[in-house]
Amino acid sequence: MPIHNRVTALLKEPERVADEYRRRLAQAAAGVAPEEVVRLDKQMAALRRGIDRLIDSYAEGFVEKVEFEPRITGMKQRLSELKERQQTAVRAAESERDLRLVISHLEDFAAKVSEGLDKLDRLGQRDIIRALVKRIEADRDGIEIVFRVPPPDTPVGPASPTEAPPD
């Protein structure tokens, strides 16, 4: 089957593209839930209040310098760690929102592209093919097209192939 037909077939199955996008997003997010942003914000606010109270206690002489310095250092380090986790959670939430947007428009895009693929000039066809094809491997036995999206019913994992059957 020529590459043009394979690309058209892939575009007629937008759920495969959406599934692959979801899989990659899940790997990148590593289980960070959007609700975690709110929880981390609350933890950071409580920690900031604790830092303010510790500074006030030190300023008023209730806490000695030898006790103050390690406690403030630990609290600031914990705040820094929470900020990093919060930024990661925000990025994950934004990625999830972007994923929903992409999926909502993916079927329309796939329909328009697959309908117009035959009408495109060579450069337009090449751009679409480059977006969907990871690499093309040629040897004595034939040509293998490796798509960025794995074929249906293929287990996906670090060691699983994402190759289409050879022509």
Secondary structure, 3 states (H helix, E strand, C coil): CCHHHHHHHHHCCHHHHHHHHHHHHHHHHCCCCCHHHHHHHHHHHHHHHHHHHHHHHHHCCCCCHHHHHHHHHHHHHHHHHHHHHHHHHHHHHHHHHHHHHHHHHHHHHHHHHHHHHHHCCHHHHHHHHHHHEEEEEEECCEEEEEECCCCCCCCCCCCCCCECCCC
